[in-house]
Amino acid sequence: MINYDTFKQVELKVAKIFEAERVEGSEKLIKLRISLGVEERQIVAGIGLKYNPEDLIGKNIIVVYNLEPRKLMGLESNGMLLAASNEGDGPILLTTMEDILPGSNIN
């Protein structure tokens, strides 16, 4: 359990994927370029067994905005997308039901 003050530190935002490609040498990793409205970022995510990169273009996703950058297979990942999973199904991206501006805060 974490307390509310700790949870308030997590910034969740809507992002739109505008570029996606498989990471060479990995079956699972996909490199995403995302728009957060006034800012663009790169995120590396382990969703490649479930999703084809070309099917992700234009999708709205939910990201952890203020997560410290991390290197995965030599590539910087600046944020983390949110996904859910059923046992054995792999990740299912969390998206928005309606179109919303990239960079919008999740409250």
C-alpha positions in Angstrom: 0.0 0.0 0.0 1.2 3.5 -0.7 -0.3 6.6 0.9 -2.2 9.3 -1.0 0.7 11.8 -1.0 2.9 9.3 -2.7 0.2 8.5 -5.3 -0.3 12.2 -6.0 3.3 12.4 -7.3 2.5 10.1 -10.3 1.6 12.2 -13.4 -0.5 10.3 -15.9 -1.1 11.9 -19.3 -2.7 11.1 -22.7 -0.2 10.6 -25.5 -0.7 9.9 -29.2 1.6 7.5 -31.0 2.9 8.9 -34.3 5.7 6.5 -35.0 6.3 2.8 -34.0 9.0 0.2 -35.0 10.3 -3.0 -33.7 13.6 -2.9 -31.7 16.2 -4.9 -33.6 17.2 -8.1 -31.7 14.0 -8.2 -29.6 10.7 -10.0 -30.2 8.9 -8.1 -27.4 10.2 -4.5 -27.6 8.6 -1.7 -29.8 10.1 1.8 -29.9 7.3 4.4 -29.9 7.5 8.1 -30.7 4.7 9.8 -28.9 3.2 13.3 -28.8 2.3 14.9 -25.5 1.0 18.1 -27.2 3.9 20.5 -26.8 6.5 17.7 -26.4 7.5 14.6 -28.2 9.1 11.6 -26.5 10.4 8.1 -27.1 9.1 5.1 -25.1 10.3 1.6 -25.4 7.6 -1.0 -24.5 7.4 -4.7 -24.3 4.2 -5.1 -26.4 5.6 -6.6 -29.5 4.2 -10.1 -29.1 0.6 -8.6 -29.0 0.8 -5.6 -31.3 2.2 -4.8 -34.8 3.9 -1.4 -34.9 1.9 -0.2 -37.9 -1.4 -0.8 -36.0 -0.3 1.5 -33.2 0.0 4.7 -35.2 -2.6 7.3 -34.3 -3.7 5.5 -31.1 -4.1 7.5 -27.9 -2.4 5.8 -24.9 -2.0 6.6 -21.2 1.6 7.2 -20.0 3.4 7.7 -16.8 4.8 11.2 -17.6 7.2 11.8 -14.7 9.0 8.5 -14.6 12.8 8.6 -14.6 14.2 7.7 -18.1 15.6 4.2 -18.4 17.7 2.4 -21.1 16.3 -0.8 -22.7 18.6 -2.6 -25.2 20.6 0.6 -25.5 17.5 2.8 -26.2 16.3 5.5 -23.8 12.7 5.1 -22.7 11.3 8.4 -21.4 8.1 7.3 -19.7 6.0 4.2 -19.5 2.7 3.3 -21.2 -0.1 1.6 -19.2 -1.4 -1.8 -20.1 -3.4 -4.5 -18.5 -3.3 -8.2 -19.0 -5.3 -11.3 -18.6 -3.2 -14.3 -17.6 -1.6 -15.6 -20.7 -3.0 -12.9 -23.0 -0.2 -10.5 -23.0 -0.5 -6.7 -22.6 -3.7 -4.8 -23.6 -3.0 -1.1 -24.1 -5.1 1.3 -22.0 -6.5 3.9 -24.4 -9.2 6.6 -24.4 -12.8 6.0 -25.6 -12.9 9.4 -27.2 -10.3 11.5 -29.0 -8.6 13.8 -26.5 -5.7 16.2 -26.9 -2.3 14.7 -26.4 -0.8 16.0 -23.2 -4.1 16.0 -21.4 -3.8 15.2 -17.7 -5.4 12.1 -16.3 -7.2 13.1 -13.1 
